[in-house]
Amino acid sequence: MSLCIYYKEVMRIIQYIGVILFFFLVSCGKDDVEPQKTRTLMVYLAGDNTLSSAMQKNINDMMVAWKKSYNANIVIYFDGRGSTPELYTFQFKGKEVEKQVLKTYEEMDSADPEVLKEVLNEMQELYPSDSYGLILGSHASGWLPPNLGRSRYLYQEPRLTRSFGDDGGNLMDTRDMAKAIPFNKENLEFILFDACMMSSIEVLYDLRDKAKYVIASPAELPAPGFPYARVMPYFWGKGKDLEKDLVKVCDEFWDYYNTYNATNRFGTIALIKMDEMEHLFDLTREVLQGQKENVATIKQNAVYCYPMVEYTKHDRFFDLGEYMKYMTEDREGLYKEYRDFLDNEVVIYKKATNPFYYTEIPEEKFSGIATYIPLSIKVWRVETEAYWNFPWSRVYDAVTE
């Protein structure tokens, strides 16, 4: 064999080996690189309170239900009673799911809106994604500002509210909570409140630019919270599938509590489409503008009010639909327009268990959203005075040209 032919043969073998190595390396690279995650689920649990053990079980249920097929990230902030706050995620070791601690914080006030903002920003930096979902869990009581003090009229209560978040007695005003959420409807698909009374129109209106959907309860929520082992598969829908999946989250919640084998079981849930908040505001103002003095004289039992379980908050969480019905008795056409819009464009899903803690919530009186009626200051002085500082309260203002 001539030297030239020998040289060509060697080069051909080297090229062949090079091609084999190239495909081998590419194949290994494909196996090692994880697919792009399309959603990050952020979970913020302010649990330095009586819900601490229930939240720990919630986290375990999330971990049991976690699957690689979700093509998503999860990052959880948990501040439990008697422990320092931690940030962690789930990771697979073989077929088993384990909790991976990402960060341990010094003691922090998880009911501080600045802490909420800082943690959510950290979550986003750690797990950037095309879209996000947010679960907020703690004690809560809707729009009512924290630490209103003792009422001097009708009922005597040492503390009237928890607002959102409870960290050893420290509380977060829902207006500050809304401002602290560093997202908008372009990238935050939903907010789920694992907390009482957050389907309050005053709270929802403050969140109108923060997320596409909100899942919340207009009444008290059972301490065990959402059945995460059942709802985890439905946090990942995109586009048209998003709403269908969130309906499934609500339906699983309702079914779980409605089939509790107890006469004192309770639970209400609603799915709110946030795009329609501004038009709902306009329709409500059409009903209520200039009525500030008139509604102050409404009798406390004139409009359906959600029943209480433990919180002694009388006549502060009226049903929004029933309130509009009361205020449009002589304007049937306006009420029909309002209720059609509320039921079909704003509240995508609503259900209540039957019974609801030894009583029931009549289906015809249940719109899925609660509201406060600014009653006379002789009834609820501190609440009514505080109410006028909320953006939603402008529905009582006259429209100016």
Secondary structure in CASP SS format (residue, H / E / C, confidence):
PFRMAT SS
TARGET T0000
AUTHOR 0000-0000-0000
METHOD secondary structure of the structure
MODEL  1
M C 1.00
S C 1.00
L H 1.00
C H 1.00
I H 1.00
Y H 1.00
Y H 1.00
K H 1.00
E H 1.00
V H 1.00
M H 1.00
R H 1.00
I H 1.00
I H 1.00
Q H 1.00
Y H 1.00
I H 1.00
G H 1.00
V H 1.00
I H 1.00
L H 1.00
F H 1.00
F H 1.00
F H 1.00
L H 1.00
V H 1.00
S H 1.00
C H 1.00
G H 1.00
K H 1.00
D H 1.00
D H 1.00
V C 1.00
E C 1.00
P C 1.00
Q C 1.00
K C 1.00
T C 1.00
R E 1.00
T E 1.00
L E 1.00
M E 1.00
V E 1.00
Y E 1.00
L E 1.00
A E 1.00
G E 1.00
D C 1.00
N C 1.00
T C 1.00
L C 1.00
S H 1.00
S H 1.00
A H 1.00
M H 1.00
Q H 1.00
K H 1.00
N H 1.00
I H 1.00
N H 1.00
D H 1.00
M H 1.00
M H 1.00
V H 1.00
A H 1.00
W C 1.00
K C 1.00
K H 1.00
S H 1.00
Y H 1.00
N C 1.00
A E 1.00
N E 1.00
I E 1.00
V E 1.00
I E 1.00
Y E 1.00
F E 1.00
D E 1.00
G E 1.00
R C 1.00
G C 1.00
S C 1.00
T C 1.00
P C 1.00
E E 1.00
L E 1.00
Y E 1.00
T E 1.00
F E 1.00
Q E 1.00
F E 1.00
K E 1.00
G C 1.00
K C 1.00
E E 1.00
V E 1.00
E E 1.00
K E 1.00
Q E 1.00
V E 1.00
L E 1.00
K E 1.00
T E 1.00
Y C 1.00
E C 1.00
E C 1.00
M C 1.00
D C 1.00
S C 1.00
A C 1.00
D C 1.00
P H 1.00
E H 1.00
V H 1.00
L H 1.00
K H 1.00
E H 1.00
V H 1.00
L H 1.00
N H 1.00
E H 1.00
M H 1.00
Q H 1.00
E H 1.00
L H 1.00
Y C 1.00
P C 1.00
S C 1.00
D C 1.00
S E 1.00
Y E 1.00
G E 1.00
L E 1.00
I E 1.00
L E 1.00
G E 1.00
S C 1.00
H C 1.00
A E 1.00
S C 1.00
G C 1.00
W C 1.00
L C 1.00
P C 1.00
P C 1.00
N C 1.00
L C 1.00
G C 1.00
R C 1.00
S C 1.00
R C 1.00
Y C 1.00
L C 1.00
Y C 1.00
Q C 1.00
E C 1.00
P C 1.00
R C 1.00
L C 1.00
T C 1.00
R C 1.00
S C 1.00
F E 1.00
G E 1.00
D E 1.00
D E 1.00
G C 1.00
G C 1.00
N E 1.00
L E 1.00
M E 1.00
D C 1.00
T H 1.00
R H 1.00
D H 1.00
M H 1.00
A H 1.00
K H 1.00
A H 1.00
I C 1.00
P C 1.00
F C 1.00
N C 1.00
K C 1.00
E C 1.00
N C 1.00
L E 1.00
E E 1.00
F E 1.00
I E 1.00
L E 1.00
F E 1.00
D E 1.00
A C 1.00
C C 1.00
M C 1.00
M C 1.00
S C 1.00
S E 1.00
I H 1.00
E H 1.00
V H 1.00
L H 1.00
Y H 1.00
D H 1.00
L C 1.00
R C 1.00
D C 1.00
K C 1.00
A C 1.00
K C 1.00
Y E 1.00
V E 1.00
I E 1.00
A E 1.00
S C 1.00
P C 1.00
A C 1.00
E C 1.00
L C 1.00
P C 1.00
A C 1.00
P C 1.00
G C 1.00
F C 1.00
P C 1.00
Y H 1.00
A H 1.00
R H 1.00
V H 1.00
M H 1.00
P H 1.00
Y H 1.00
F C 1.00
W C 1.00
G C 1.00
K C 1.00
G C 1.00
K H 1.00
D H 1.00
L H 1.00
E H 1.00
K H 1.00
D H 1.00
L H 1.00
V H 1.00
K H 1.00
V H 1.00
C H 1.00
D H 1.00
E H 1.00
F H 1.00
W H 1.00
D H 1.00
Y H 1.00
Y H 1.00
N H 1.00
T C 1.00
Y C 1.00
N C 1.00
A C 1.00
T C 1.00
N C 1.00
R C 1.00
F C 1.00
G C 1.00
T E 1.00
I E 1.00
A E 1.00
L E 1.00
I E 1.00
K E 1.00
M H 1.00
D H 1.00
E H 1.00
M H 1.00
E H 1.00
H H 1.00
L H 1.00
F H 1.00
D H 1.00
L H 1.00
T H 1.00
R H 1.00
E H 1.00
V H 1.00
L H 1.00
Q C 1.00
G C 1.00
Q C 1.00
K H 1.00
E H 1.00
N H 1.00
V H 1.00
A C 1.00
T C 1.00
I C 1.00
K C 1.00
Q C 1.00
N C 1.00
A C 1.00
V C 1.00
Y C 1.00
C E 1.00
Y C 1.00
P C 1.00
M C 1.00
V C 1.00
E C 1.00
Y C 1.00
T C 1.00
K C 1.00
H C 1.00
D C 1.00
R C 1.00
F C 1.00
F E 1.00
D E 1.00
L H 1.00
G H 1.00
E H 1.00
Y H 1.00
M H 1.00
K H 1.00
Y H 1.00
M H 1.00
T C 1.00
E C 1.00
D C 1.00
R C 1.00
E H 1.00
G H 1.00
L H 1.00
Y H 1.00
K H 1.00
E H 1.00
Y H 1.00
R H 1.00
D H 1.00
F H 1.00
L H 1.00
D H 1.00
N H 1.00
E H 1.00
V H 1.00
V E 1.00
I E 1.00
Y E 1.00
K E 1.00
K E 1.00
A E 1.00
T C 1.00
N C 1.00
P C 1.00
F E 1.00
Y C 1.00
Y C 1.00
T E 1.00
E C 1.00
I C 1.00
P C 1.00
E H 1.00
E H 1.00
K H 1.00
F C 1.00
S C 1.00
G C 1.00
I C 1.00
A E 1.00
T E 1.00
Y C 1.00
I C 1.00
P C 1.00
L C 1.00
S C 1.00
I C 1.00
K C 1.00
V C 1.00
W C 1.00
R H 1.00
V H 1.00
E H 1.00
T H 1.00
E H 1.00
A H 1.00
Y H 1.00
W C 1.00
N C 1.00
F C 1.00
P H 1.00
W H 1.00
S H 1.00
R H 1.00
V H 1.00
Y H 1.00
D C 1.00
A C 1.00
V C 1.00
T C 1.00
E C 1.00
END
